[in-house]
Amino acid sequence: MKVNPFRLRGGLAPLLIATVLLALFPLIGVPQNWLLYLFLFFIYLALANMWNWLAGYCGLISLCQPAFIGIGGYTLALMTWVGLPIWQGLIAGAIIAALFAVIISIPVFRLSGIYFAVGTLIVPELLRLFFLNWRPVGGLLYGKGAGYAVKGATTIPATDIYWLTLIICIGSVLMMRFILRSNLGLGLAAIRDNASSAASSGINVFKLKFYSFVGSAAITGLAGAAFYIQQGFIEPTSAFNVRWTMVLMLATVIGGVRLEEGPAVGAIIVVFLHFLLARYGGVSLLIQGVILVFIMLIAPQGIMGSVRRALSHRTPHLRRQPARTRG
C-alpha cells in the first residue's frame, strides 16, 4: 500500500499557527533574552530531530554529529574569509557536511551496533586535532586553537538570525513528518524492527541507512553553521565538543525516542538546563550525564512516551450495555 506523505496526523494547522506566532515575537517587543532562549531551542530541536531520525528510526547510534556541526561552522567561516556571502556559506556548510558523511560512511558502515557507535565517536576528536593545527588560508588564520571569526556576522540583525533558525527548525520538523509517512519511513520501520527480515523482503537496508545518514548530516551541518553566525566565532575545542552529543541525546531521550513530539519537549528542557547549569562550568557535563541516566532508568520511553502510556491506561473503554427487555 502506497503511503501519501501529505496526509499528516493532526494536520499542519497547529504547526502553522505556532510558526506564525514565533515569527512575530521579534516584532511585538519580546525581550531579547527570550529570543536567545528560542534561538537555542530552534537549534537544539533541529539537531535532535536529525539524531532521532538516525537513532530512533534507523537504529544508528551515531556519535559523530559534532563533526557535522563543526564542519558546517568552519565551512561558513572560510566562505566569508574568501569573500562569499553568508547565505552561500550556510548552503556550503550543509553540502560539505553531507559530503563528509558520504566519505566516512565507507568505513563506519562496515560496523554495526556498539561498534558503529564507537567508530563514529572518534571522528569529532580527529577533526578537533586536525583543525587545531590547520592553516586554511594563511596569514592571520593560523590554527592552534585561536579560532576564526565569521566575517560579516556582526552586521546581521539578531532578528534575522532568529528567523533563519526558526526556518531551519520548522524545516526539520516538516522533513521528519514527510519521511515518516513516506515509503522511506515504512522501510526504516521495517529495518528498525528486524533488519534481516527487511532485507529478505527486498528492502535495500544499506541504501536507506546511507540516505538517512547523509541527509541528517546535511541538516546538522546547516544548523551548526546557523549557530556560529550568532556566535560570530568558531574554534575547534567547542565546535567538535562531546557536549553537542550530550545535548542531542538529552533532548531525544528526555522527550522520547521514536516520537515526533519527543525532541521538541526534550529541547525545551535542555535549554532550561543549559542556563541553569551554566554556573557550574566544568561539572555541568557530568550533571547532564547523571540526568540522562536517571531519565533512562525511570522513564525509558521519555516524557512523552510516559504521557502516552498513562493516557492510554486512563482512556475509558465503552462497554456494550445489554438490551433491556420488557417483562
VEXROVO-530035 format. One record per residue (C-alpha): residue in one letter; x, y, z. Coordinates in steps of 0.02 Angstrom, whole numbers, plus 32768, in hexadecimal, padded with zeros to 4 digits. Example, Ala and Ser with C-alpha at 12.3 -4.5 7.8 and 13.67 -1.06 7.14 Angstrom:
BEGIN
rec rest A; xx 8267; yy 7F1F; zz 8186
rec rest S; xx 82AC; yy 7FCB; zz 8165
//
This chain:
BEGIN
rec rest M; xx 8000; yy 8000; zz 8000
rec rest K; xx 8044; yy 80A7; zz 7FCE
rec rest V; xx 804F; yy 812C; zz 8055
rec rest N; xx 801F; yy 81DF; zz 8031
rec rest P; xx 80A0; yy 8247; zz 8091
rec rest F; xx 802F; yy 82DF; zz 808D
rec rest R; xx 7FAB; yy 828D; zz 80FA
rec rest L; xx 7FF3; yy 82C5; zz 819F
rec rest R; xx 7FA6; yy 828F; zz 8243
rec rest G; xx 7F62; yy 8327; zz 829D
rec rest G; xx 7F74; yy 8393; zz 8202
rec rest L; xx 7FE8; yy 8424; zz 81E3
rec rest A; xx 7F78; yy 84A9; zz 8232
rec rest P; xx 7FC5; yy 84A2; zz 82E3
rec rest L; xx 8075; yy 84A8; zz 829C
rec rest L; xx 8048; yy 8538; zz 8229
rec rest I; xx 7FFA; yy 859C; zz 82B8
rec rest A; xx 8090; yy 857E; zz 8328
rec rest T; xx 8107; yy 85B1; zz 829C
rec rest V; xx 80AA; yy 8655; zz 827C
rec rest L; xx 80A6; yy 867F; zz 8336
rec rest L; xx 8160; yy 865A; zz 834B
rec rest A; xx 818A; yy 86C0; zz 82B0
rec rest L; xx 812C; yy 8756; zz 82F9
rec rest F; xx 8189; yy 8755; zz 83A0
rec rest P; xx 8217; yy 87CB; zz 836A
rec rest L; xx 8197; yy 8845; zz 8324
rec rest I; xx 812B; yy 8852; zz 83C0
rec rest G; xx 81B5; yy 887F; zz 8439
rec rest V; xx 81DD; yy 87D7; zz 8488
rec rest P; xx 8276; yy 87EC; zz 84FB
rec rest Q; xx 831E; yy 87C4; zz 84AC
rec rest N; xx 8346; yy 873E; zz 852C
rec rest W; xx 82A8; yy 86DF; zz 84F8
rec rest L; xx 82DD; yy 86EB; zz 8443
rec rest L; xx 8384; yy 869F; zz 8476
rec rest Y; xx 832B; yy 860F; zz 84CE
rec rest L; xx 82C2; yy 85F1; zz 8432
rec rest F; xx 835C; yy 85FB; zz 83C2
rec rest L; xx 83AE; yy 856E; zz 8425
rec rest F; xx 830A; yy 850D; zz 8426
rec rest F; xx 8300; yy 8518; zz 8367
rec rest I; xx 83B4; yy 84DB; zz 8353
rec rest Y; xx 83A3; yy 844F; zz 83D2
rec rest L; xx 82FE; yy 8413; zz 8389
rec rest A; xx 8343; yy 840C; zz 82D8
rec rest L; xx 83DB; yy 83AB; zz 8315
rec rest A; xx 8373; yy 8337; zz 8383
rec rest N; xx 82FB; yy 8311; zz 82F4
rec rest M; xx 838D; yy 82D7; zz 828A
rec rest W; xx 83D5; yy 826B; zz 8314
rec rest N; xx 8328; yy 8221; zz 8336
rec rest W; xx 831F; yy 81F8; zz 827C
rec rest L; xx 83C0; yy 8194; zz 8289
rec rest A; xx 83B6; yy 8147; zz 8336
rec rest G; xx 82FA; yy 8137; zz 8347
rec rest Y; xx 82C2; yy 8107; zz 8298
rec rest C; xx 835F; yy 80BD; zz 8249
rec rest G; xx 83AF; yy 806C; zz 82E0
rec rest L; xx 8452; yy 80C9; zz 82BE
rec rest I; xx 849C; yy 8109; zz 8361
rec rest S; xx 8505; yy 8190; zz 830E
rec rest L; xx 857C; yy 81ED; zz 8382
rec rest C; xx 85D0; yy 8253; zz 82FA
rec rest Q; xx 854D; yy 82DD; zz 82EE
rec rest P; xx 85C8; yy 835E; zz 8336
rec rest A; xx 8633; yy 833C; zz 829C
rec rest F; xx 85A7; yy 8378; zz 822A
rec rest I; xx 8584; yy 840E; zz 829A
rec rest G; xx 863B; yy 8442; zz 8299
rec rest I; xx 8650; yy 8426; zz 81DF
rec rest G; xx 85B6; yy 848F; zz 81BB
rec rest G; xx 85F8; yy 851A; zz 8228
rec rest Y; xx 86A9; yy 8515; zz 81E2
rec rest T; xx 8669; yy 8512; zz 812F
rec rest L; xx 8600; yy 85AC; zz 8153
rec rest A; xx 8694; yy 8608; zz 81A1
rec rest L; xx 8709; yy 85DF; zz 8111
rec rest M; xx 8689; yy 8612; zz 808E
rec rest T; xx 867D; yy 86BD; zz 80DF
rec rest W; xx 873A; yy 86CD; zz 80E3
rec rest V; xx 8745; yy 86B4; zz 8027
rec rest G; xx 86BF; yy 8737; zz 800A
rec rest L; xx 8621; yy 86CF; zz 7FF1
rec rest P; xx 857B; yy 8707; zz 803E
rec rest I; xx 8545; yy 86B6; zz 80E0
rec rest W; xx 84AD; yy 8663; zz 8091
rec rest Q; xx 851F; yy 860A; zz 8016
rec rest G; xx 858B; yy 85D3; zz 80A9
rec rest L; xx 84F0; yy 8588; zz 80FB
rec rest I; xx 84C6; yy 8521; zz 8061
rec rest A; xx 857C; yy 84EF; zz 804C
rec rest G; xx 8582; yy 84B6; zz 8102
rec rest A; xx 84F0; yy 8440; zz 80E7
rec rest I; xx 853B; yy 83FC; zz 8045
rec rest I; xx 85EA; yy 83E1; zz 808C
rec rest A; xx 85A2; yy 838C; zz 8127
rec rest A; xx 853E; yy 8317; zz 80B6
rec rest L; xx 85D8; yy 82F1; zz 804C
rec rest F; xx 863D; yy 82CD; zz 80E8
rec rest A; xx 85B3; yy 8255; zz 811F
rec rest V; xx 85C3; yy 81FB; zz 8078
rec rest I; xx 867E; yy 81E8; zz 8092
rec rest I; xx 8679; yy 81A6; zz 8144
rec rest S; xx 85E6; yy 8133; zz 811D
rec rest I; xx 865F; yy 80C5; zz 80BB
rec rest P; xx 86BB; yy 8088; zz 8158
rec rest V; xx 8636; yy 80A0; zz 81E0
rec rest F; xx 85AC; yy 8046; zz 8181
rec rest R; xx 8616; yy 7FA9; zz 818A
rec rest L; xx 85F1; yy 7FAD; zz 8245
rec rest S; xx 854E; yy 7F8D; zz 82A0
rec rest G; xx 8503; yy 7FA3; zz 834B
rec rest I; xx 8579; yy 7FDE; zz 83D3
rec rest Y; xx 860C; yy 7FD4; zz 8359
rec rest F; xx 85B7; yy 8053; zz 82E8
rec rest A; xx 859F; yy 80C7; zz 837E
rec rest V; xx 8656; yy 80B8; zz 83B2
rec rest G; xx 8691; yy 80CF; zz 82FF
rec rest T; xx 862F; yy 8170; zz 82EB
rec rest L; xx 8664; yy 81AF; zz 8398
rec rest I; xx 871A; yy 81C8; zz 8364
rec rest V; xx 86F0; yy 822F; zz 82CA
rec rest P; xx 86D2; yy 82D7; zz 8324
rec rest E; xx 8771; yy 82C1; zz 838A
rec rest L; xx 87D9; yy 82A3; zz 82ED
rec rest L; xx 878E; yy 833F; zz 829F
rec rest R; xx 87B1; yy 83A5; zz 833B
rec rest L; xx 886A; yy 8375; zz 8334
rec rest F; xx 886F; yy 8399; zz 827A
rec rest F; xx 8822; yy 8446; zz 8288
rec rest L; xx 8891; yy 8475; zz 831C
rec rest N; xx 8925; yy 8470; zz 82A3
rec rest W; xx 88D1; yy 849C; zz 81FF
rec rest R; xx 8900; yy 8537; zz 819D
rec rest P; xx 8870; yy 8548; zz 8122
rec rest V; xx 8899; yy 85F0; zz 80D3
rec rest G; xx 893B; yy 8629; zz 8122
rec rest G; xx 8967; yy 86D1; zz 816B
rec rest L; xx 8902; yy 86F3; zz 8207
rec rest L; xx 889F; yy 8652; zz 81FB
rec rest Y; xx 8920; yy 85E1; zz 824D
rec rest G; xx 88D3; yy 855D; zz 82BB
rec rest K; xx 8915; yy 8526; zz 8365
rec rest G; xx 8868; yy 8540; zz 83AD
rec rest A; xx 8862; yy 85F9; zz 8389
rec rest G; xx 87BD; yy 85E8; zz 832D
rec rest Y; xx 877A; yy 8642; zz 8295
rec rest A; xx 86FD; yy 86D0; zz 828D
rec rest V; xx 8664; yy 86C6; zz 821C
rec rest K; xx 867C; yy 8764; zz 81B5
rec rest G; xx 85E0; yy 87CD; zz 81A5
rec rest A; xx 8583; yy 8772; zz 8230
rec rest T; xx 8581; yy 880D; zz 829F
rec rest T; xx 8524; yy 886F; zz 8218
rec rest I; xx 8492; yy 87F4; zz 8213
rec rest P; xx 8401; yy 882A; zz 8283
rec rest A; xx 83D6; yy 87B3; zz 8310
rec rest T; xx 8323; yy 87A6; zz 82D0
rec rest D; xx 8360; yy 8766; zz 8228
rec rest I; xx 83C6; yy 86DE; zz 827E
rec rest Y; xx 832D; yy 86B4; zz 82E7
rec rest W; xx 82C0; yy 86A1; zz 824C
rec rest L; xx 8346; yy 863B; zz 81F4
rec rest T; xx 8351; yy 85BC; zz 8281
rec rest L; xx 8292; yy 85B7; zz 828C
rec rest I; xx 828C; yy 8588; zz 81D3
rec rest I; xx 8310; yy 8500; zz 81EC
rec rest C; xx 82B3; yy 84BC; zz 8284
rec rest I; xx 8208; yy 84B7; zz 822F
rec rest G; xx 825A; yy 846D; zz 8194
rec rest S; xx 82A1; yy 83DE; zz 81FD
rec rest V; xx 81F5; yy 83BD; zz 824A
rec rest L; xx 819F; yy 83B9; zz 81A0
rec rest M; xx 822A; yy 834C; zz 815B
rec rest M; xx 8210; yy 82CB; zz 81E4
rec rest R; xx 8153; yy 82CC; zz 81CC
rec rest F; xx 816A; yy 82B1; zz 8111
rec rest I; xx 81EA; yy 8226; zz 8127
rec rest L; xx 8188; yy 81C5; zz 81A9
rec rest R; xx 80ED; yy 81C2; zz 813A
rec rest S; xx 8148; yy 8195; zz 809B
rec rest N; xx 8186; yy 80EF; zz 8057
rec rest L; xx 822F; yy 811B; zz 80A0
rec rest G; xx 81E0; yy 8120; zz 814C
rec rest L; xx 818E; yy 8076; zz 8132
rec rest G; xx 8235; yy 802E; zz 80FE
rec rest L; xx 828D; yy 8079; zz 8196
rec rest A; xx 8208; yy 8032; zz 820A
rec rest A; xx 8223; yy 7F85; zz 81C0
rec rest I; xx 82E0; yy 7F96; zz 81D2
rec rest R; xx 82D0; yy 7FCF; zz 8287
rec rest D; xx 8262; yy 7F3B; zz 82B4
rec rest N; xx 82CC; yy 7EB8; zz 825C
rec rest A; xx 8351; yy 7EE5; zz 81DD
rec rest S; xx 8366; yy 7E31; zz 81A1
rec rest S; xx 82AC; yy 7E1C; zz 8181
rec rest A; xx 82A7; yy 7EC5; zz 8129
rec rest A; xx 8337; yy 7E93; zz 80B7
rec rest S; xx 82E5; yy 7DEC; zz 808E
rec rest S; xx 8247; yy 7E4C; zz 805F
rec rest G; xx 82A5; yy 7EAC; zz 7FDA
rec rest I; xx 82CC; yy 7F4B; zz 803C
rec rest N; xx 8377; yy 7F93; zz 8018
rec rest V; xx 83B0; yy 7FA9; zz 80CB
rec rest F; xx 8457; yy 7FF9; zz 80A2
rec rest K; xx 840B; yy 807A; zz 802C
rec rest L; xx 8386; yy 80B4; zz 80A6
rec rest K; xx 8403; yy 80C4; zz 8134
rec rest F; xx 847E; yy 811C; zz 80C3
rec rest Y; xx 83FC; yy 819A; zz 8087
rec rest S; xx 83C8; yy 81BB; zz 813B
rec rest F; xx 847C; yy 81D1; zz 8175
rec rest V; xx 84A7; yy 824C; zz 80EB
rec rest G; xx 8402; yy 82AA; zz 80F8
rec rest S; xx 8411; yy 82C1; zz 81B4
rec rest A; xx 84C5; yy 82FC; zz 819D
rec rest A; xx 848D; yy 8384; zz 8123
rec rest I; xx 8409; yy 83CC; zz 8199
rec rest T; xx 847E; yy 83BB; zz 822E
rec rest G; xx 8506; yy 841A; zz 81CF
rec rest L; xx 8488; yy 84A0; zz 819E
rec rest A; xx 844E; yy 84B6; zz 8252
rec rest G; xx 8503; yy 84BA; zz 828D
rec rest A; xx 852E; yy 8542; zz 8210
rec rest A; xx 8496; yy 85A8; zz 8248
rec rest F; xx 84CE; yy 8597; zz 82FD
rec rest Y; xx 8579; yy 85E0; zz 82D6
rec rest I; xx 852D; yy 8674; zz 827C
rec rest Q; xx 84E4; yy 86A6; zz 8323
rec rest Q; xx 8587; yy 867D; zz 837B
rec rest G; xx 85ED; yy 86DB; zz 82F9
rec rest F; xx 8684; yy 8670; zz 8322
rec rest I; xx 86B6; yy 85B9; zz 8318
rec rest E; xx 8744; yy 8555; zz 8364
rec rest P; xx 8769; yy 849B; zz 8365
rec rest T; xx 8755; yy 8472; zz 841D
rec rest S; xx 86A0; yy 84AA; zz 8427
rec rest A; xx 866F; yy 8481; zz 8374
rec rest F; xx 869C; yy 83C8; zz 8380
rec rest N; xx 8670; yy 83B6; zz 8438
rec rest V; xx 8618; yy 8320; zz 8483
rec rest R; xx 859E; yy 839B; zz 84D3
rec rest W; xx 8541; yy 83A1; zz 842E
rec rest T; xx 8528; yy 82E5; zz 8438
rec rest M; xx 84E7; yy 82F6; zz 84E9
rec rest V; xx 846C; yy 837D; zz 84B1
rec rest L; xx 8428; yy 830F; zz 8425
rec rest M; xx 8418; yy 8276; zz 8493
rec rest L; xx 83C9; yy 82D5; zz 8523
rec rest A; xx 8348; yy 832A; zz 84B5
rec rest T; xx 8317; yy 8289; zz 845D
rec rest V; xx 831A; yy 8213; zz 84F2
rec rest I; xx 82C4; yy 828A; zz 856B
rec rest G; xx 823B; yy 82B2; zz 84EE
rec rest G; xx 8228; yy 8204; zz 84A8
rec rest V; xx 8286; yy 81A1; zz 8424
rec rest R; xx 8222; yy 8174; zz 8387
rec rest L; xx 819E; yy 81F7; zz 83B1
rec rest E; xx 8185; yy 828F; zz 8342
rec rest E; xx 815E; yy 8302; zz 83D3
rec rest G; xx 81E6; yy 82B8; zz 8442
rec rest P; xx 8279; yy 8324; zz 8406
rec rest A; xx 8210; yy 83C3; zz 8419
rec rest V; xx 81E7; yy 83A0; zz 84CF
rec rest G; xx 8299; yy 8368; zz 84F0
rec rest A; xx 82E3; yy 8403; zz 849D
rec rest I; xx 827E; yy 8474; zz 8511
rec rest I; xx 82C6; yy 841B; zz 85A9
rec rest V; xx 8377; yy 841D; zz 8562
rec rest V; xx 836F; yy 84DA; zz 8546
rec rest F; xx 8336; yy 84EE; zz 85FB
rec rest L; xx 83C6; yy 8480; zz 8637
rec rest H; xx 8440; yy 84E1; zz 85C9
rec rest F; xx 8422; yy 8582; zz 8628
rec rest L; xx 8405; yy 8530; zz 86D0
rec rest L; xx 84AA; yy 84D0; zz 86CD
rec rest A; xx 8512; yy 855B; zz 867D
rec rest R; xx 854F; yy 8590; zz 872A
rec rest Y; xx 8599; yy 84E4; zz 874B
rec rest G; xx 8615; yy 84EB; zz 86BC
rec rest G; xx 867C; yy 844D; zz 86AB
rec rest V; xx 8608; yy 83DC; zz 870D
rec rest S; xx 856E; yy 8409; zz 86A7
rec rest L; xx 8594; yy 837D; zz 862C
rec rest L; xx 859C; yy 8300; zz 86BB
rec rest I; xx 84F6; yy 8340; zz 8700
rec rest Q; xx 84A6; yy 832E; zz 8654
rec rest G; xx 84E8; yy 827C; zz 8648
rec rest V; xx 849C; yy 8251; zz 86F1
rec rest I; xx 83F6; yy 829C; zz 86BA
rec rest L; xx 83FC; yy 8237; zz 861A
rec rest V; xx 8419; yy 8193; zz 8676
rec rest F; xx 8391; yy 81BE; zz 86F5
rec rest I; xx 8311; yy 81E0; zz 866D
rec rest M; xx 833E; yy 813F; zz 8613
rec rest L; xx 8323; yy 80DD; zz 86B4
rec rest I; xx 827E; yy 8128; zz 86EE
rec rest A; xx 8231; yy 814E; zz 8643
rec rest P; xx 8281; yy 80E5; zz 85B9
rec rest Q; xx 81FF; yy 8125; zz 853E
rec rest G; xx 8220; yy 81DC; zz 8569
rec rest I; xx 81A5; yy 825C; zz 85A9
rec rest M; xx 8130; yy 8254; zz 8514
rec rest G; xx 8138; yy 8197; zz 8510
rec rest S; xx 8106; yy 8190; zz 85C7
rec rest V; xx 807A; yy 820E; zz 85A9
rec rest R; xx 8038; yy 81A8; zz 8518
rec rest R; xx 803D; yy 810A; zz 8580
rec rest A; xx 7FE3; yy 815D; zz 8612
rec rest L; xx 7F5C; yy 81A3; zz 85A1
rec rest S; xx 7F42; yy 80FB; zz 854D
rec rest H; xx 7F25; yy 80A9; zz 85F6
rec rest R; xx 7EAA; yy 812F; zz 862C
rec rest T; xx 7E44; yy 8130; zz 858C
rec rest P; xx 7D98; yy 80EB; zz 85B9
rec rest H; xx 7D61; yy 8058; zz 8553
rec rest L; xx 7CAC; yy 8059; zz 851D
rec rest R; xx 7C54; yy 7FBE; zz 8551
rec rest R; xx 7BC1; yy 7F7B; zz 84F4
rec rest Q; xx 7B26; yy 7F83; zz 8560
rec rest P; xx 7AAD; yy 7EF2; zz 8556
rec rest A; xx 7A09; yy 7F1D; zz 8504
rec rest R; xx 7978; yy 7F2F; zz 857B
rec rest T; xx 78E1; yy 7EC1; zz 8565
rec rest R; xx 7835; yy 7EE1; zz 85A6
rec rest G; xx 77FC; yy 7E68; zz 8625
//
